[in-house]
Amino acid sequence: MSFRKRIFKILGLGCLLTTTSLAWALPSYTITDLGTTLGGDSFATGINTSGQVVGYSYADTGWPSHAFLYTNGVITDLGTLGGEFSYAYDINDNGQVVGVSVNGTGTRAFIYSNGFMTALGTLGGTWSAAYGINNSGQIIGESSRAGKVGQHAFLYNTNGVMTDLSTLGGTNSSAFGINDSGQIVGRSELVGDRVTHAFSYTNGIMTDIRTYYPISNNSEATGINDSGEVIGTSYITLGSRTRHAVLYANGTLTDLGTLGGTNSSAGGINNKGQVVGGSFTTGNLAAHAFLYNGVQMIDLNSHLPTGSGWTLHSATSINDTGQIVGYGTINGHDHAFLMSPILESPTSVPEPATFALLGLGLAGLGFSRKWQGGWVE
């Protein structure tokens, strides 16, 4: 389940609460450097329930890159389809990995299963990329099409058929997340290709997640859990460059805010509704990984072991046991990390007597493909 979307504030209504609620204390974590397979930087992109991690690693020169699988303390180079590069983006609970790699004829989405990397084909064009896989083995991503401009989101079923999910009326669409019910989320251009909106796709129908004003802002959905909660990123005001991580659940859009800076982006959500991602801190001088626990956005750097030496820049995925992966800087290098919670216990926390419930709006502009890097501007 994976990777981004923005949001925009509107009004709220006031409501009185005089109760005590159950809040979860943020646990302490251990942190593991996943290392590298090619000697350069590495980046983690996905984790499954058993703690297997996928991502990609670069050579010291910055090229090539290879997908990796980390299992039980061992990092394994998954190789390529025959070309120079590969990137892994997601893994399901069966240990099946999906991503993108070059072969002899072009760039292809792949599945890695039982020790073998297999190309998935395309929608007729020259390239494809896979970004998500659920526990049933359904795969989503994007692909070019034969003789046509732009790429379309696809669903690759276990029967080996790749289905074009079409668009919201524009030229391009991409799918970034899928849950175990087969619900898909992503982004699509609208008619005229000037605006991109988040979408959800269920039972053959693509729905524009644009319920809130201003509808001309751009947005993108990057992940969905089994309860249908959607994460992503949206521009918060029309025509601005400010974008925030957002959560869309039960028809309500929530702006997750930032760690004090201008921009934030959501990378992953688990079935408990915990969200991880990256955000600029105050002054916009640094990007830090965050955890949103349903109440507030927390800087994960403040919960590292003393003297760890890490600066965590972005969290990309979280599993149902609370393990978090992403990338950060250690000893002057960007490396993939795995954070594992040591303790999580409920505590009763008094709520303020009064608070405002805010309604929010989606928005957004130009987003880069996942393997071309960069979650924040």
HELIX and SHEET records of a PDB file:
HELIX    1   1 THR A  282  ASN A  284  5                                   3    
HELIX    2   2 LEU A  300  HIS A  303  5                                   4    
HELIX    3   3 LYS A  370  GLN A  372  5                                   3    
SHEET    1   A 4 SER A 219  ILE A 224  0                                        
SHEET    2   A 4 VAL A 230  TYR A 235 -1                                        
SHEET    3   A 4 LYS A   5  LEU A  16  1                                        
SHEET    4   A 4 THR A 354  ALA A 363 -1                                        
SHEET    1   B 2 THR A  20  TRP A  24  0                                        
SHEET    2   B 2 PRO A 346  PRO A 350 -1                                        
SHEET    1   C 4 TYR A  29  ASP A  33  0                                        
SHEET    2   C 4 HIS A 333  PRO A 341 -1                                        
SHEET    3   C 4 ILE A 324  ILE A 330 -1                                        
SHEET    4   C 4 TRP A 310  ILE A 318 -1                                        
SHEET    1   D 4 GLY A  39  ILE A  47  0                                        
SHEET    2   D 4 VAL A  53  ALA A  59 -1                                        
SHEET    3   D 4 SER A  65  THR A  71 -1                                        
SHEET    4   D 4 VAL A  74  GLY A  79 -1                                        
SHEET    1   E 4 SER A  86  ILE A  91  0                                        
SHEET    2   E 4 VAL A  97  VAL A 102 -1                                        
SHEET    3   E 4 THR A 107  SER A 113 -1                                        
SHEET    4   E 4 PHE A 116  ALA A 119 -1                                        
SHEET    1   F 4 GLY A 124  ILE A 133  0                                        
SHEET    2   F 4 ILE A 139  ARG A 145 -1                                        
SHEET    3   F 4 GLN A 151  TYR A 156 -1                                        
SHEET    4   F 4 MET A 162  ASP A 164 -1                                        
SHEET    1   G 4 GLY A 169  ILE A 178  0                                        
SHEET    2   G 4 ILE A 184  LEU A 190 -1                                        
SHEET    3   G 4 THR A 196  THR A 202 -1                                        
SHEET    4   G 4 ILE A 205  ASP A 208 -1                                        
SHEET    1   H 4 SER A 219  ILE A 224  0                                        
SHEET    2   H 4 VAL A 230  TYR A 235 -1                                        
SHEET    3   H 4 ARG A 243  ALA A 249 -1                                        
SHEET    4   H 4 THR A 252  GLY A 257 -1                                        
SHEET    1   I 4 GLY A 260  ILE A 269  0                                        
SHEET    2   I 4 VAL A 275  THR A 281 -1                                        
SHEET    3   I 4 ALA A 287  TYR A 292 -1                                        
SHEET    4   I 4 MET A 297  ASP A 299 -1                                        
END                                                                             
